[in-house]
Amino acid sequence: MPQVTDLRPFIPALDFAASIDFYRGLGWSVNEVGDGLALVEASEQHFYLQDFADRRIAENTMLHFTVEDAAAWFDLVSTQIAANPASGARVQAPKRRDYGALVTFVHDPAGVLLHFCQWDRA
């Protein structure tokens, strides 16, 4: 059976430049690969950032990131938002969830919801 070796979703950006700045501010690599298209790399994970202005789609798009320290992501994003409050990004303090994880929710400048999920260890 053929194997899948990578999955790269396309994430909408209402303000392409603001979204690029936001993701670079997280310390991630952002490389423009075409007109209105950038490849974002977080550790060894990838997604495409697309210059696509549809607020309904952006605000209904979610990405889940399994992380080692959800509180550290809250601190990083909070610092970034404080330095650039006009970006429109938002962050919620980490909260323990019933499904066994500490999660920091982040809304990027387009409203895409990022879940930074630290799973409880058994």
A tleap script that builds the chain and sets N, CA, C and O, in Angstrom:
source leaprc.protein.ff14SB
mol = sequence {
  NMET PRO GLN VAL THR ASP LEU ARG PRO PHE
  ILE PRO ALA LEU ASP PHE ALA ALA SER ILE
  ASP PHE TYR ARG GLY LEU GLY TRP SER VAL
  ASN GLU VAL GLY ASP GLY LEU ALA LEU VAL
  GLU ALA SER GLU GLN HIE PHE TYR LEU GLN
  ASP PHE ALA ASP ARG ARG ILE ALA GLU ASN
  THR MET LEU HIE PHE THR VAL GLU ASP ALA
  ALA ALA TRP PHE ASP LEU VAL SER THR GLN
  ILE ALA ALA ASN PRO ALA SER GLY ALA ARG
  VAL GLN ALA PRO LYS ARG ARG ASP TYR GLY
  ALA LEU VAL THR PHE VAL HIE ASP PRO ALA
  GLY VAL LEU LEU HIE PHE CYS GLN TRP ASP
  ARG CALA
}
set mol.1.N position { 0.845 -1.176 0.000 }
set mol.1.CA position { 0.000 0.000 0.000 }
set mol.1.C position { 0.897 1.248 0.000 }
set mol.1.O position { 1.886 1.280 0.732 }
set mol.2.N position { 0.580 2.261 -0.792 }
set mol.2.CA position { 1.361 3.499 -0.803 }
set mol.2.C position { 1.339 4.166 0.575 }
set mol.2.O position { 0.329 4.117 1.277 }
set mol.3.N position { 2.427 4.771 0.946 }
set mol.3.CA position { 2.559 5.424 2.243 }
set mol.3.C position { 2.471 6.938 2.125 }
set mol.3.O position { 2.892 7.514 1.123 }
set mol.4.N position { 1.924 7.579 3.150 }
set mol.4.CA position { 1.943 9.035 3.261 }
set mol.4.C position { 3.194 9.397 4.051 }
set mol.4.O position { 3.415 8.860 5.136 }
set mol.5.N position { 4.006 10.289 3.528 }
set mol.5.CA position { 5.245 10.646 4.212 }
set mol.5.C position { 5.214 12.031 4.846 }
set mol.5.O position { 6.117 12.383 5.604 }
set mol.6.N position { 4.182 12.820 4.546 }
set mol.6.CA position { 4.092 14.165 5.101 }
set mol.6.C position { 2.678 14.674 4.891 }
set mol.6.O position { 2.002 14.267 3.946 }
set mol.7.N position { 2.226 15.563 5.770 }
set mol.7.CA position { 0.921 16.195 5.640 }
set mol.7.C position { 1.129 17.681 5.862 }
set mol.7.O position { 1.646 18.085 6.904 }
set mol.8.N position { 0.735 18.497 4.902 }
set mol.8.CA position { 0.935 19.941 4.981 }
set mol.8.C position { -0.363 20.663 4.671 }
set mol.8.O position { -0.671 20.914 3.506 }
set mol.9.N position { -1.130 20.999 5.705 }
set mol.9.CA position { -2.379 21.728 5.459 }
set mol.9.C position { -2.114 23.151 4.975 }
set mol.9.O position { -1.033 23.703 5.182 }
set mol.10.N position { -3.117 23.729 4.329 }
set mol.10.CA position { -3.074 25.118 3.886 }
set mol.10.C position { -3.871 25.941 4.888 }
set mol.10.O position { -5.036 25.646 5.155 }
set mol.11.N position { -3.237 26.981 5.446 }
set mol.11.CA position { -3.838 27.822 6.471 }
set mol.11.C position { -4.074 29.209 5.877 }
set mol.11.O position { -3.157 29.794 5.300 }
set mol.12.N position { -5.289 29.743 6.010 }
set mol.12.CA position { -5.565 31.061 5.435 }
set mol.12.C position { -4.913 32.198 6.226 }
set mol.12.O position { -4.766 32.125 7.446 }
set mol.13.N position { -4.533 33.233 5.509 }
set mol.13.CA position { -3.982 34.456 6.108 }
set mol.13.C position { -4.744 35.638 5.523 }
set mol.13.O position { -4.686 35.884 4.318 }
set mol.14.N position { -5.457 36.366 6.373 }
set mol.14.CA position { -6.211 37.527 5.898 }
set mol.14.C position { -5.281 38.678 5.564 }
set mol.14.O position { -5.514 39.424 4.613 }
set mol.15.N position { -4.222 38.816 6.356 }
set mol.15.CA position { -3.149 39.791 6.118 }
set mol.15.C position { -1.871 38.971 6.056 }
set mol.15.O position { -1.273 38.651 7.084 }
set mol.16.N position { -1.460 38.637 4.843 }
set mol.16.CA position { -0.352 37.708 4.617 }
set mol.16.C position { 0.920 38.159 5.335 }
set mol.16.O position { 1.577 37.347 5.986 }
set mol.17.N position { 1.276 39.432 5.228 }
set mol.17.CA position { 2.501 39.936 5.867 }
set mol.17.C position { 2.413 39.831 7.389 }
set mol.17.O position { 3.385 39.444 8.039 }
set mol.18.N position { 1.257 40.171 7.962 }
set mol.18.CA position { 1.096 40.090 9.425 }
set mol.18.C position { 1.212 38.648 9.899 }
set mol.18.O position { 1.810 38.381 10.942 }
set mol.19.N position { 0.643 37.724 9.141 }
set mol.19.CA position { 0.732 36.313 9.528 }
set mol.19.C position { 2.163 35.801 9.422 }
set mol.19.O position { 2.622 35.059 10.290 }
set mol.20.N position { 2.865 36.187 8.374 }
set mol.20.CA position { 4.275 35.802 8.249 }
set mol.20.C position { 5.060 36.323 9.445 }
set mol.20.O position { 5.842 35.581 10.040 }
set mol.21.N position { 4.865 37.586 9.804 }
set mol.21.CA position { 5.569 38.163 10.961 }
set mol.21.C position { 5.231 37.417 12.245 }
set mol.21.O position { 6.108 37.163 13.070 }
set mol.22.N position { 3.958 37.067 12.411 }
set mol.22.CA position { 3.521 36.352 13.604 }
set mol.22.C position { 4.253 35.018 13.731 }
set mol.22.O position { 4.810 34.711 14.786 }
set mol.23.N position { 4.253 34.234 12.670 }
set mol.23.CA position { 4.872 32.910 12.747 }
set mol.23.C position { 6.393 33.004 12.863 }
set mol.23.O position { 7.010 32.179 13.536 }
set mol.24.N position { 6.989 33.973 12.230 }
set mol.24.CA position { 8.430 34.179 12.433 }
set mol.24.C position { 8.717 34.561 13.881 }
set mol.24.O position { 9.735 34.162 14.447 }
set mol.25.N position { 7.812 35.339 14.476 }
set mol.25.CA position { 7.967 35.731 15.878 }
set mol.25.C position { 7.917 34.551 16.834 }
set mol.25.O position { 8.426 34.636 17.952 }
set mol.26.N position { 7.308 33.448 16.404 }
set mol.26.CA position { 7.307 32.228 17.211 }
set mol.26.C position { 8.634 31.479 17.088 }
set mol.26.O position { 8.855 30.469 17.757 }
set mol.27.N position { 9.507 31.989 16.227 }
set mol.27.CA position { 10.792 31.343 16.018 }
set mol.27.C position { 10.757 30.287 14.935 }
set mol.27.O position { 11.686 29.491 14.802 }
set mol.28.N position { 9.677 30.280 14.158 }
set mol.28.CA position { 9.534 29.290 13.109 }
set mol.28.C position { 10.084 29.832 11.795 }
set mol.28.O position { 10.114 31.041 11.568 }
set mol.29.N position { 10.510 28.933 10.952 }
set mol.29.CA position { 11.002 29.286 9.626 }
set mol.29.C position { 9.809 29.526 8.702 }
set mol.29.O position { 8.901 28.698 8.624 }
set mol.30.N position { 9.817 30.653 8.010 }
set mol.30.CA position { 8.760 30.966 7.046 }
set mol.30.C position { 9.443 31.336 5.731 }
set mol.30.O position { 10.166 32.329 5.652 }
set mol.31.N position { 9.206 30.532 4.713 }
set mol.31.CA position { 9.822 30.757 3.406 }
set mol.31.C position { 8.741 30.927 2.353 }
set mol.31.O position { 7.927 30.032 2.129 }
set mol.32.N position { 8.743 32.088 1.711 }
set mol.32.CA position { 7.781 32.311 0.634 }
set mol.32.C position { 8.181 31.426 -0.542 }
set mol.32.O position { 9.314 31.483 -1.021 }
set mol.33.N position { 7.235 30.609 -1.001 }
set mol.33.CA position { 7.522 29.642 -2.057 }
set mol.33.C position { 6.773 29.942 -3.341 }
set mol.33.O position { 6.946 29.241 -4.338 }
set mol.34.N position { 5.952 30.965 -3.329 }
set mol.34.CA position { 5.192 31.352 -4.503 }
set mol.34.C position { 4.410 32.606 -4.198 }
set mol.34.O position { 4.455 33.126 -3.083 }
set mol.35.N position { 3.702 33.084 -5.183 }
set mol.35.CA position { 2.899 34.289 -4.999 }
set mol.35.C position { 1.782 34.001 -4.000 }
set mol.35.O position { 0.867 33.231 -4.293 }
set mol.36.N position { 1.857 34.618 -2.820 }
set mol.36.CA position { 0.836 34.427 -1.810 }
set mol.36.C position { 0.866 33.077 -1.129 }
set mol.36.O position { -0.155 32.619 -0.616 }
set mol.37.N position { 2.024 32.431 -1.117 }
set mol.37.CA position { 2.152 31.116 -0.487 }
set mol.37.C position { 3.498 31.024 0.223 }
set mol.37.O position { 4.542 31.323 -0.356 }
set mol.38.N position { 3.458 30.606 1.486 }
set mol.38.CA position { 4.686 30.458 2.269 }
set mol.38.C position { 4.659 29.122 2.996 }
set mol.38.O position { 3.609 28.684 3.466 }
set mol.39.N position { 5.799 28.487 3.084 }
set mol.39.CA position { 5.947 27.245 3.828 }
set mol.39.C position { 6.434 27.595 5.230 }
set mol.39.O position { 7.476 28.230 5.390 }
set mol.40.N position { 5.679 27.181 6.242 }
set mol.40.CA position { 6.027 27.418 7.634 }
set mol.40.C position { 6.537 26.107 8.206 }
set mol.40.O position { 5.914 25.059 8.037 }
set mol.41.N position { 7.686 26.173 8.892 }
set mol.41.CA position { 8.261 24.988 9.510 }
set mol.41.C position { 8.402 25.227 11.001 }
set mol.41.O position { 9.079 26.161 11.431 }
set mol.42.N position { 7.751 24.368 11.792 }
set mol.42.CA position { 7.829 24.388 13.246 }
set mol.42.C position { 8.464 23.065 13.657 }
set mol.42.O position { 7.836 22.010 13.571 }
set mol.43.N position { 9.719 23.133 14.106 }
set mol.43.CA position { 10.492 21.918 14.359 }
set mol.43.C position { 10.530 21.141 13.051 }
set mol.43.O position { 11.032 21.655 12.051 }
set mol.44.N position { 10.016 19.928 13.031 }
set mol.44.CA position { 10.011 19.155 11.785 }
set mol.44.C position { 8.620 19.076 11.174 }
set mol.44.O position { 8.377 18.261 10.285 }
set mol.45.N position { 7.708 19.918 11.645 }
set mol.45.CA position { 6.338 19.942 11.142 }
set mol.45.C position { 6.176 21.123 10.187 }
set mol.45.O position { 6.839 22.150 10.337 }
set mol.46.N position { 5.296 20.966 9.214 }
set mol.46.CA position { 5.138 21.990 8.180 }
set mol.46.C position { 3.668 22.284 7.901 }
set mol.46.O position { 2.805 21.421 8.063 }
set mol.47.N position { 3.405 23.506 7.481 }
set mol.47.CA position { 2.117 23.848 6.892 }
set mol.47.C position { 2.339 25.015 5.943 }
set mol.47.O position { 3.336 25.732 6.030 }
set mol.48.N position { 1.390 25.186 5.039 }
set mol.48.CA position { 1.448 26.300 4.103 }
set mol.48.C position { 0.572 27.434 4.616 }
set mol.48.O position { -0.546 27.213 5.081 }
set mol.49.N position { 1.088 28.630 4.526 }
set mol.49.CA position { 0.339 29.839 4.827 }
set mol.49.C position { -0.071 30.425 3.488 }
set mol.49.O position { 0.773 30.686 2.632 }
set mol.50.N position { -1.360 30.630 3.311 }
set mol.50.CA position { -1.902 31.044 2.024 }
set mol.50.C position { -2.548 32.414 2.140 }
set mol.50.O position { -3.345 32.657 3.047 }
set mol.51.N position { -2.205 33.308 1.224 }
set mol.51.CA position { -2.813 34.641 1.175 }
set mol.51.C position { -4.236 34.471 0.660 }
set mol.51.O position { -4.499 34.577 -0.537 }
set mol.52.N position { -5.146 34.204 1.593 }
set mol.52.CA position { -6.531 33.864 1.253 }
set mol.52.C position { -7.431 34.533 2.272 }
set mol.52.O position { -7.373 34.204 3.457 }
set mol.53.N position { -8.253 35.457 1.837 }
set mol.53.CA position { -9.038 36.290 2.746 }
set mol.53.C position { -10.482 35.843 2.829 }
set mol.53.O position { -11.355 36.391 2.156 }
set mol.54.N position { -10.724 34.851 3.651 }
set mol.54.CA position { -12.094 34.448 3.948 }
set mol.54.C position { -12.161 34.224 5.459 }
set mol.54.O position { -11.734 33.185 5.962 }
set mol.55.N position { -12.696 35.197 6.163 }
set mol.55.CA position { -12.716 35.180 7.632 }
set mol.55.C position { -13.439 33.941 8.172 }
set mol.55.O position { -13.014 33.374 9.178 }
set mol.56.N position { -14.519 33.517 7.521 }
set mol.56.CA position { -15.258 32.341 8.012 }
set mol.56.C position { -14.381 31.100 8.006 }
set mol.56.O position { -14.417 30.307 8.946 }
set mol.57.N position { -13.604 30.931 6.963 }
set mol.57.CA position { -12.716 29.769 6.901 }
set mol.57.C position { -11.595 29.912 7.917 }
set mol.57.O position { -11.286 28.961 8.636 }
set mol.58.N position { -10.983 31.084 7.985 }
set mol.58.CA position { -9.878 31.294 8.930 }
set mol.58.C position { -10.319 31.013 10.358 }
set mol.58.O position { -9.615 30.330 11.102 }
set mol.59.N position { -11.471 31.529 10.745 }
set mol.59.CA position { -11.929 31.385 12.127 }
set mol.59.C position { -12.494 30.000 12.427 }
set mol.59.O position { -12.873 29.717 13.563 }
set mol.60.N position { -12.552 29.147 11.427 }
set mol.60.CA position { -12.976 27.765 11.637 }
set mol.60.C position { -11.869 26.770 11.315 }
set mol.60.O position { -12.123 25.579 11.133 }
set mol.61.N position { -10.641 27.269 11.246 }
set mol.61.CA position { -9.482 26.422 11.009 }
set mol.61.C position { -8.722 26.271 12.320 }
set mol.61.O position { -8.523 27.243 13.049 }
set mol.62.N position { -8.298 25.039 12.611 }
set mol.62.CA position { -7.556 24.764 13.833 }
set mol.62.C position { -6.360 23.879 13.516 }
set mol.62.O position { -6.431 22.995 12.663 }
set mol.63.N position { -5.266 24.132 14.213 }
set mol.63.CA position { -4.090 23.276 14.141 }
set mol.63.C position { -3.750 22.823 15.554 }
set mol.63.O position { -3.776 23.620 16.492 }
set mol.64.N position { -3.435 21.557 15.700 }
set mol.64.CA position { -3.064 20.986 16.993 }
set mol.64.C position { -1.559 20.717 16.986 }
set mol.64.O position { -1.043 20.057 16.084 }
set mol.65.N position { -0.865 21.232 17.992 }
set mol.65.CA position { 0.570 20.993 18.149 }
set mol.65.C position { 0.789 20.292 19.482 }
set mol.65.O position { 0.421 20.830 20.526 }
set mol.66.N position { 1.372 19.116 19.467 }
set mol.66.CA position { 1.767 18.469 20.705 }
set mol.66.C position { 3.097 19.082 21.119 }
set mol.66.O position { 4.056 19.085 20.346 }
set mol.67.N position { 3.150 19.603 22.350 }
set mol.67.CA position { 4.338 20.301 22.832 }
set mol.67.C position { 4.750 19.741 24.197 }
set mol.67.O position { 3.970 19.064 24.866 }
set mol.68.N position { 5.979 20.034 24.589 }
set mol.68.CA position { 6.473 19.589 25.884 }
set mol.68.C position { 6.063 20.528 27.013 }
set mol.68.O position { 5.974 20.106 28.166 }
set mol.69.N position { 5.807 21.819 26.689 }
set mol.69.CA position { 5.544 22.808 27.740 }
set mol.69.C position { 4.546 23.853 27.242 }
set mol.69.O position { 4.934 24.848 26.630 }
set mol.70.N position { 3.268 23.623 27.507 }
set mol.70.CA position { 2.227 24.546 27.063 }
set mol.70.C position { 2.368 25.917 27.716 }
set mol.70.O position { 2.051 26.928 27.090 }
set mol.71.N position { 2.834 25.969 28.950 }
set mol.71.CA position { 3.017 27.251 29.646 }
set mol.71.C position { 4.114 28.077 28.982 }
set mol.71.O position { 4.004 29.300 28.908 }
set mol.72.N position { 5.159 27.432 28.504 }
set mol.72.CA position { 6.233 28.158 27.812 }
set mol.72.C position { 5.709 28.783 26.525 }
set mol.72.O position { 6.125 29.883 26.162 }
set mol.73.N position { 4.799 28.097 25.825 }
set mol.73.CA position { 4.195 28.665 24.622 }
set mol.73.C position { 3.339 29.863 24.972 }
set mol.73.O position { 3.323 30.847 24.232 }
set mol.74.N position { 2.624 29.801 26.091 }
set mol.74.CA position { 1.841 30.953 26.538 }
set mol.74.C position { 2.769 32.148 26.773 }
set mol.74.O position { 2.466 33.260 26.339 }
set mol.75.N position { 3.885 31.928 27.451 }
set mol.75.CA position { 4.827 33.012 27.728 }
set mol.75.C position { 5.382 33.611 26.439 }
set mol.75.O position { 5.440 34.832 26.295 }
set mol.76.N position { 5.791 32.753 25.500 }
set mol.76.CA position { 6.359 33.227 24.233 }
set mol.76.C position { 5.344 34.046 23.443 }
set mol.76.O position { 5.655 35.141 22.976 }
set mol.77.N position { 4.141 33.522 23.295 }
set mol.77.CA position { 3.130 34.217 22.499 }
set mol.77.C position { 2.695 35.504 23.202 }
set mol.77.O position { 2.478 36.516 22.537 }
set mol.78.N position { 2.565 35.487 24.516 }
set mol.78.CA position { 2.200 36.690 25.266 }
set mol.78.C position { 3.221 37.795 25.041 }
set mol.78.O position { 2.851 38.953 24.844 }
set mol.79.N position { 4.492 37.449 25.070 }
set mol.79.CA position { 5.556 38.425 24.826 }
set mol.79.C position { 5.477 38.972 23.415 }
set mol.79.O position { 5.644 40.172 23.197 }
set mol.80.N position { 5.221 38.090 22.453 }
set mol.80.CA position { 5.125 38.520 21.055 }
set mol.80.C position { 3.930 39.458 20.865 }
set mol.80.O position { 4.046 40.476 20.182 }
set mol.81.N position { 2.795 39.125 21.456 }
set mol.81.CA position { 1.600 39.968 21.317 }
set mol.81.C position { 1.824 41.324 21.974 }
set mol.81.O position { 1.403 42.350 21.439 }
set mol.82.N position { 2.482 41.336 23.127 }
set mol.82.CA position { 2.771 42.606 23.806 }
set mol.82.C position { 3.656 43.498 22.945 }
set mol.82.O position { 3.509 44.720 22.964 }
set mol.83.N position { 4.571 42.900 22.191 }
set mol.83.CA position { 5.474 43.665 21.328 }
set mol.83.C position { 4.774 44.149 20.062 }
set mol.83.O position { 5.205 45.127 19.452 }
set mol.84.N position { 3.704 43.478 19.666 }
set mol.84.CA position { 2.991 43.832 18.438 }
set mol.84.C position { 1.483 43.658 18.633 }
set mol.84.O position { 0.886 42.779 18.012 }
set mol.85.N position { 0.855 44.482 19.487 }
set mol.85.CA position { -0.571 44.305 19.775 }
set mol.85.C position { -1.474 44.531 18.565 }
set mol.85.O position { -2.610 44.058 18.560 }
set mol.86.N position { -1.004 45.235 17.548 }
set mol.86.CA position { -1.824 45.503 16.366 }
set mol.86.C position { -1.993 44.279 15.479 }
set mol.86.O position { -2.794 44.307 14.544 }
set mol.87.N position { -1.258 43.205 15.750 }
set mol.87.CA position { -1.344 42.013 14.895 }
set mol.87.C position { -2.723 41.363 14.946 }
set mol.87.O position { -3.129 40.695 13.995 }
set mol.88.N position { -3.441 41.553 16.045 }
set mol.88.CA position { -4.747 40.928 16.192 }
set mol.88.C position { -4.684 39.527 16.780 }
set mol.88.O position { -5.722 38.907 17.012 }
set mol.89.N position { -3.482 39.020 17.024 }
set mol.89.CA position { -3.334 37.694 17.629 }
set mol.89.C position { -3.788 37.750 19.087 }
set mol.89.O position { -3.710 38.792 19.738 }
set mol.90.N position { -4.261 36.614 19.582 }
set mol.90.CA position { -4.712 36.514 20.967 }
set mol.90.C position { -4.204 35.201 21.561 }
set mol.90.O position { -3.957 34.233 20.843 }
set mol.91.N position { -4.053 35.189 22.892 }
set mol.91.CA position { -3.617 33.970 23.577 }
set mol.91.C position { -4.432 33.806 24.848 }
set mol.91.O position { -4.795 34.786 25.499 }
set mol.92.N position { -4.715 32.556 25.193 }
set mol.92.CA position { -5.400 32.236 26.439 }
set mol.92.C position { -4.429 31.477 27.342 }
set mol.92.O position { -3.658 30.639 26.874 }
set mol.93.N position { -4.474 31.779 28.631 }
set mol.93.CA position { -3.600 31.099 29.590 }
set mol.93.C position { -3.819 29.587 29.530 }
set mol.93.O position { -4.921 29.123 29.239 }
set mol.94.N position { -2.764 28.829 29.806 }
set mol.94.CA position { -2.906 27.371 29.777 }
set mol.94.C position { -4.002 26.914 30.742 }
set mol.94.O position { -4.175 27.465 31.829 }
set mol.95.N position { -4.723 25.903 30.310 }
set mol.95.CA position { -5.807 25.372 31.132 }
set mol.95.C position { -5.821 23.854 31.002 }
set mol.95.O position { -5.661 23.311 29.909 }
set mol.96.N position { -6.014 23.184 32.124 }
set mol.96.CA position { -6.116 21.733 32.116 }
set mol.96.C position { -7.456 21.340 31.503 }
set mol.96.O position { -8.498 21.884 31.869 }
set mol.97.N position { -7.421 20.402 30.581 }
set mol.97.CA position { -8.617 19.943 29.880 }
set mol.97.C position { -8.987 18.531 30.345 }
set mol.97.O position { -8.130 17.747 30.751 }
set mol.98.N position { -10.288 18.232 30.272 }
set mol.98.CA position { -10.790 16.938 30.720 }
set mol.98.C position { -10.174 15.760 29.974 }
set mol.98.O position { -10.149 14.644 30.493 }
set mol.99.N position { -9.684 15.994 28.780 }
set mol.99.CA position { -9.139 14.900 27.978 }
set mol.99.C position { -7.681 14.594 28.296 }
set mol.99.O position { -7.035 13.841 27.567 }
set mol.100.N position { -7.150 15.174 29.386 }
set mol.100.CA position { -5.830 14.791 29.861 }
set mol.100.C position { -4.684 15.608 29.314 }
set mol.100.O position { -3.628 15.061 28.993 }
set mol.101.N position { -4.876 16.912 29.203 }
set mol.101.CA position { -3.802 17.748 28.671 }
set mol.101.C position { -3.897 19.158 29.238 }
set mol.101.O position { -4.969 19.628 29.618 }
set mol.102.N position { -2.746 19.815 29.283 }
set mol.102.CA position { -2.671 21.245 29.565 }
set mol.102.C position { -2.568 21.922 28.201 }
set mol.102.O position { -1.682 21.600 27.408 }
set mol.103.N position { -3.482 22.870 27.926 }
set mol.103.CA position { -3.564 23.432 26.576 }
set mol.103.C position { -3.532 24.956 26.622 }
set mol.103.O position { -4.244 25.581 27.408 }
set mol.104.N position { -2.698 25.542 25.772 }
set mol.104.CA position { -2.688 26.976 25.519 }
set mol.104.C position { -3.321 27.193 24.159 }
set mol.104.O position { -2.865 26.637 23.159 }
set mol.105.N position { -4.381 28.008 24.120 }
set mol.105.CA position { -5.028 28.344 22.855 }
set mol.105.C position { -4.496 29.680 22.357 }
set mol.105.O position { -4.401 30.647 23.113 }
set mol.106.N position { -4.150 29.719 21.074 }
set mol.106.CA position { -3.640 30.930 20.428 }
set mol.106.C position { -4.447 31.155 19.159 }
set mol.106.O position { -4.667 30.228 18.379 }
set mol.107.N position { -4.888 32.392 18.958 }
set mol.107.CA position { -5.520 32.783 17.698 }
set mol.107.C position { -4.497 33.600 16.935 }
set mol.107.O position { -4.030 34.626 17.428 }
set mol.108.N position { -4.143 33.157 15.736 }
set mol.108.CA position { -3.172 33.904 14.937 }
set mol.108.C position { -3.845 35.168 14.387 }
set mol.108.O position { -5.034 35.370 14.632 }
set mol.109.N position { -3.134 36.015 13.661 }
set mol.109.CA position { -3.731 37.268 13.177 }
set mol.109.C position { -4.990 37.090 12.324 }
set mol.109.O position { -5.813 38.003 12.256 }
set mol.110.N position { -5.154 35.946 11.680 }
set mol.110.CA position { -6.342 35.700 10.855 }
set mol.110.C position { -7.483 35.081 11.658 }
set mol.110.O position { -8.613 35.005 11.175 }
set mol.111.N position { -7.192 34.639 12.884 }
set mol.111.CA position { -8.201 33.974 13.693 }
set mol.111.C position { -8.071 32.464 13.705 }
set mol.111.O position { -8.877 31.784 14.342 }
set mol.112.N position { -7.073 31.920 13.013 }
set mol.112.CA position { -6.824 30.478 13.038 }
set mol.112.C position { -6.473 30.092 14.475 }
set mol.112.O position { -5.645 30.741 15.114 }
set mol.113.N position { -7.109 29.031 14.977 }
set mol.113.CA position { -6.894 28.594 16.351 }
set mol.113.C position { -5.802 27.544 16.404 }
set mol.113.O position { -5.890 26.498 15.763 }
set mol.114.N position { -4.763 27.844 17.185 }
set mol.114.CA position { -3.651 26.925 17.400 }
set mol.114.C position { -3.798 26.330 18.790 }
set mol.114.O position { -3.946 27.065 19.767 }
set mol.115.N position { -3.759 25.011 18.887 }
set mol.115.CA position { -3.807 24.309 20.174 }
set mol.115.C position { -2.383 23.866 20.503 }
set mol.115.O position { -1.825 23.020 19.804 }
set mol.116.N position { -1.798 24.419 21.542 }
set mol.116.CA position { -0.495 23.947 22.033 }
set mol.116.C position { -0.790 23.022 23.199 }
set mol.116.O position { -1.080 23.480 24.304 }
set mol.117.N position { -0.717 21.724 22.956 }
set mol.117.CA position { -1.231 20.694 23.850 }
set mol.117.C position { -0.085 19.916 24.491 }
set mol.117.O position { 0.726 19.293 23.806 }
set mol.118.N position { -0.040 19.969 25.809 }
set mol.118.CA position { 0.936 19.195 26.587 }
set mol.118.C position { 0.177 18.047 27.249 }
set mol.118.O position { -0.568 18.258 28.206 }
set mol.119.N position { 0.369 16.845 26.740 }
set mol.119.CA position { -0.367 15.683 27.250 }
set mol.119.C position { 0.144 15.294 28.622 }
set mol.119.O position { 1.344 15.344 28.892 }
set mol.120.N position { -0.792 14.901 29.493 }
set mol.120.CA position { -0.415 14.386 30.813 }
set mol.120.C position { 0.338 13.089 30.638 }
set mol.120.O position { 0.022 12.279 29.766 }
set mol.121.N position { 1.323 12.905 31.464 }
set mol.121.CA position { 2.089 11.647 31.422 }
set mol.121.C position { 1.413 10.636 32.341 }
set mol.121.O position { 1.003 10.968 33.453 }
set mol.122.N position { 1.304 9.415 31.868 }
set mol.122.CA position { 0.624 8.362 32.660 }
set mol.122.C position { 1.566 7.773 33.687 }
set mol.122.O position { 1.178 6.881 34.441 }
savepdb mol mol.pdb
quit
